[in-house]
Amino acid sequence: MTSRRGVLRAVALGGIGGVAGCSAITDDDGYDPGTLVIENRHSLAHVIEVRVVDGPTTSPAVESGRSGTFAVDADETRSYPEFVTEDGRFGIEATLSSDDETIEFVFNPVDAIGDTSSGTYATISVDGSGQFSWTVSTVD
């Protein structure tokens, strides 16, 4: 049986790709590297649980088991700057509480150690039809 960590490693080695849901690399929307964006375009409010499940073993995000539970109203977007700001590939797991759907993805929030001017941020979305997905976007 393949472990979740094994799946995350395979995705990391293959580059950014979808384990579940939609995946993409898009352009900057003004967020800083390491920001977590929770976007709800659905007509219902949702609760989304997010956890850092893998990454560099010395990272505070991994050592502390960084996680959060985020309530978002219908048609609301919230951002959480500095959710993960260390260099390295991080495995993220998100669960949509209303139906226990879970998505997993990998992203590297900072391009180089100490360089917070470039990198990526992650968006976890519920679209208008209730579809749960993720996107990784570059910061210019």
C-alpha positions as CSV (number, residue, x, y, z in Angstrom):
1,M,0.0,0.0,0.0
2,T,1.3,3.4,-0.9
3,S,1.6,5.9,2.0
4,R,0.4,9.5,1.8
5,R,4.1,10.6,2.2
6,G,5.1,8.4,-0.7
7,V,2.4,9.9,-2.9
8,L,3.6,13.4,-1.9
9,R,7.2,12.6,-2.7
10,A,6.1,11.2,-6.2
11,V,4.3,14.4,-6.9
12,A,7.2,16.5,-5.7
13,L,9.6,14.6,-7.9
14,G,7.4,14.9,-10.9
15,G,6.9,18.7,-10.4
16,I,3.6,20.4,-9.6
17,G,0.8,18.1,-10.6
18,G,-2.7,17.3,-9.3
19,V,-3.2,14.5,-6.8
20,A,-6.9,15.5,-6.7
21,G,-8.9,18.4,-7.8
22,C,-7.7,21.1,-10.2
23,S,-4.1,22.2,-10.3
24,A,-2.2,25.0,-12.0
25,I,0.6,27.5,-11.8
26,T,-0.8,31.0,-12.4
27,D,0.4,34.6,-12.3
28,D,0.7,36.8,-9.2
29,D,-2.4,38.3,-7.6
30,G,-0.5,40.5,-5.2
31,Y,0.0,37.9,-2.4
32,D,3.4,37.3,-0.7
33,P,5.2,34.0,-0.9
34,G,3.9,31.4,1.6
35,T,0.5,33.0,1.8
36,L,-2.5,30.6,2.0
37,V,-5.6,31.9,0.3
38,I,-9.0,30.3,1.0
39,E,-11.6,31.1,-1.7
40,N,-15.2,30.2,-1.5
41,R,-17.3,31.0,-4.6
42,H,-20.1,28.6,-3.6
43,S,-23.5,29.9,-2.4
44,L,-23.0,28.1,1.0
45,A,-20.5,28.8,3.8
46,H,-17.8,26.2,4.3
47,V,-15.2,25.1,6.8
48,I,-11.8,23.9,5.5
49,E,-9.1,22.2,7.6
50,V,-5.6,22.7,6.3
51,R,-2.5,20.8,7.5
52,V,1.2,20.7,6.6
53,V,1.8,17.0,6.3
54,D,5.3,16.8,4.8
55,G,8.4,19.0,4.2
56,P,11.9,19.6,5.4
57,T,12.2,17.9,8.8
58,T,13.9,20.9,10.4
59,S,11.1,23.3,9.3
60,P,9.1,24.8,12.0
61,A,5.9,24.2,9.9
62,V,6.7,20.5,9.9
63,E,8.0,20.2,13.4
64,S,4.9,21.9,14.9
65,G,2.4,20.2,12.6
66,R,1.2,23.6,11.4
67,S,-2.6,23.5,10.7
68,G,-5.7,25.6,10.7
69,T,-9.4,25.4,10.5
70,F,-10.8,28.2,8.3
71,A,-14.5,29.2,8.1
72,V,-15.4,31.1,4.9
73,D,-18.8,32.6,4.1
74,A,-20.4,32.3,0.7
75,D,-18.6,34.3,-2.0
76,E,-15.7,35.2,0.4
77,T,-11.9,35.1,0.0
78,R,-9.6,35.2,3.0
79,S,-5.8,35.3,2.9
80,Y,-3.4,34.1,5.6
81,P,0.1,35.6,5.0
82,E,3.1,33.6,6.1
83,F,1.3,30.3,6.5
84,V,4.5,28.6,5.3
85,T,7.5,30.8,4.6
86,E,10.5,28.4,4.8
87,D,12.4,27.2,1.7
88,G,11.6,23.6,0.6
89,R,8.8,21.5,-0.8
90,F,5.8,21.2,1.6
91,G,3.0,18.7,1.4
92,I,-0.3,20.3,2.2
93,E,-3.6,18.4,3.0
94,A,-6.9,20.2,2.9
95,T,-10.3,18.8,3.9
96,L,-13.7,20.3,3.1
97,S,-15.7,19.6,6.2
98,S,-19.1,19.5,4.6
99,D,-18.3,16.3,2.7
100,D,-15.0,15.1,4.1
101,E,-13.4,15.5,0.7
102,T,-9.6,15.8,1.0
103,I,-7.1,17.2,-1.5
104,E,-3.3,17.0,-1.3
105,F,-0.7,19.1,-3.1
106,V,3.0,20.2,-2.8
107,F,4.4,23.7,-3.1
108,N,7.6,25.5,-2.5
109,P,6.7,28.9,-1.0
110,V,10.1,30.6,-1.2
111,D,12.5,30.3,-4.2
112,A,15.7,30.7,-2.2
113,I,16.6,30.9,1.5
114,G,16.0,34.4,2.7
115,D,14.5,35.6,-0.6
116,T,10.9,36.6,0.3
117,S,10.4,38.6,-2.9
118,S,9.8,35.6,-5.1
119,G,8.2,32.2,-4.7
120,T,4.6,30.9,-4.6
121,Y,1.4,31.1,-2.7
122,A,-1.3,28.5,-2.5
123,T,-5.1,28.9,-3.1
124,I,-7.6,26.4,-1.9
125,S,-11.0,26.9,-3.6
126,V,-14.6,25.9,-3.5
127,D,-16.1,26.9,-6.8
128,G,-19.7,27.9,-7.6
129,S,-20.8,24.2,-8.0
130,G,-19.1,23.1,-4.7
131,Q,-16.1,21.6,-6.4
132,F,-13.0,21.5,-4.1
133,S,-9.6,22.3,-5.7
134,W,-6.2,24.0,-5.3
135,T,-3.9,26.2,-7.3
136,V,-0.3,27.3,-6.8
137,S,0.6,30.8,-8.1
138,T,3.9,32.5,-8.7
139,V,4.9,35.7,-7.0
140,D,6.8,38.1,-9.2
